[in-house]
Amino acid sequence: MTIDRGQDPKSRPSPGRRRRLPWLLLAAVVVVVGVVAVVAYTLASGADDGREAHDFAPSADNPDPSLGIEGIVTVDYPPAAHVQAPQRVAYDQSPPFGGAHDQYWATCTGIVYPEAIRSENAVHSLEHGAVWVTYDPERLSADDVATLAANVDGEPYTLMSPYPGLDSAVSLQSWGHQLKLDDVHDRRISDFLTALRQNPNTYPEPGATCSTVRGGFDPADPPPFDPSAPGADAFPVDGK
């Protein structure tokens, strides 16, 4: 007589194991899909950032990419005459971003000035290809100022200073260009810097230095900002 003992019970998966295996497999699939999605998003985001940054980099086909920045204001300022302190200039913009200026430029080697500086010196820095970042100290918190300063600190051909009475929270200036904003996190800050810092197509003196010259502007003790309106004896902004 043959006894059919059937399948060895030890070789049979337990009911608990039969239920558990599909859930483990499903969890593994979910993890893999999630990782793939994160990697794909990261790569896509990086590509977008690179594309946007490239869009605002000057090129032979697009010598002034800043013209594509929403809110940009431009004025055609030719190279202008110099004045000597304490002579004022009758600027037509506030903050000014071109025209006559002091014979000495404000040091623009990535310095964040804690106090407002004389506009006539800062405008000369713009003539050398610098970007001047200004802000209303009444509208920004200390954290906001630090966020804004991160765009400037140590970056060649940039400078930053408060500008009391500014009609917006932030204003960016390069020679003949200005952009006013209300948010220190606005992406256009980076776009403006990319497009105009040392863009040889947009300022009069390519190759000019931003460093301090002996006997000129002292970044440790800069000429003070004058908030008053220029008097009748102010030098014309167009130098005429």
RAFEN-V730190 format. One record per backbone hydrogen bond with DSSP energy under -0.5 kcal/mol. NH is the residue of the N-H (numbers start at 1). CO is the residue of the C=O. If there is no record, write none. Layout:
nh=NH co=CO
nh=NH co=CO
This chain:
nh=3 co=1
nh=4 co=2
nh=5 co=3
nh=11 co=8
nh=12 co=8
nh=12 co=9
nh=18 co=14
nh=19 co=15
nh=20 co=16
nh=21 co=17
nh=22 co=18
nh=23 co=19
nh=24 co=20
nh=25 co=21
nh=26 co=22
nh=27 co=23
nh=28 co=24
nh=29 co=25
nh=30 co=26
nh=31 co=27
nh=32 co=28
nh=33 co=29
nh=34 co=30
nh=35 co=31
nh=36 co=32
nh=37 co=33
nh=38 co=34
nh=39 co=35
nh=40 co=36
nh=41 co=37
nh=42 co=38
nh=43 co=39
nh=44 co=40
nh=45 co=41
nh=46 co=42
nh=47 co=43
nh=48 co=44
nh=49 co=45
nh=50 co=46
nh=51 co=47
nh=52 co=48
nh=53 co=49
nh=54 co=50
nh=55 co=51
nh=56 co=52
nh=56 co=53
nh=57 co=54
nh=59 co=62
nh=65 co=62
nh=67 co=64
nh=68 co=65
nh=69 co=66
nh=70 co=68
nh=72 co=69
nh=73 co=178
nh=75 co=176
nh=77 co=75
nh=78 co=76
nh=83 co=101
nh=87 co=84
nh=90 co=235
nh=91 co=89
nh=100 co=237
nh=101 co=81
nh=102 co=120
nh=103 co=83
nh=106 co=121
nh=108 co=210
nh=110 co=158
nh=111 co=158
nh=113 co=111
nh=113 co=160
nh=118 co=223
nh=121 co=118
nh=122 co=118
nh=123 co=119
nh=124 co=120
nh=125 co=121
nh=126 co=122
nh=127 co=123
nh=128 co=124
nh=128 co=125
nh=129 co=126
nh=130 co=125
nh=131 co=157
nh=132 co=173
nh=133 co=131
nh=133 co=159
nh=134 co=132
nh=134 co=171
nh=135 co=161
nh=136 co=169
nh=137 co=135
nh=139 co=136
nh=140 co=136
nh=145 co=141
nh=146 co=142
nh=147 co=143
nh=148 co=144
nh=149 co=145
nh=150 co=146
nh=151 co=148
nh=152 co=149
nh=153 co=149
nh=154 co=110
nh=155 co=152
nh=156 co=154
nh=157 co=108
nh=158 co=108
nh=158 co=155
nh=159 co=131
nh=160 co=111
nh=161 co=133
nh=163 co=135
nh=166 co=163
nh=170 co=181
nh=171 co=134
nh=172 co=179
nh=173 co=132
nh=174 co=177
nh=175 co=126
nh=176 co=97
nh=177 co=174
nh=178 co=73
nh=179 co=172
nh=181 co=170
nh=186 co=183
nh=189 co=186
nh=190 co=187
nh=191 co=187
nh=192 co=188
nh=193 co=189
nh=194 co=190
nh=195 co=191
nh=196 co=192
nh=197 co=193
nh=198 co=129
nh=198 co=196
nh=199 co=196
nh=200 co=198
nh=202 co=199
nh=205 co=127
nh=208 co=205
nh=216 co=213
nh=219 co=217
nh=221 co=218
nh=225 co=116
nh=227 co=225
nh=234 co=231
nh=235 co=88
nh=237 co=90
nh=239 co=236
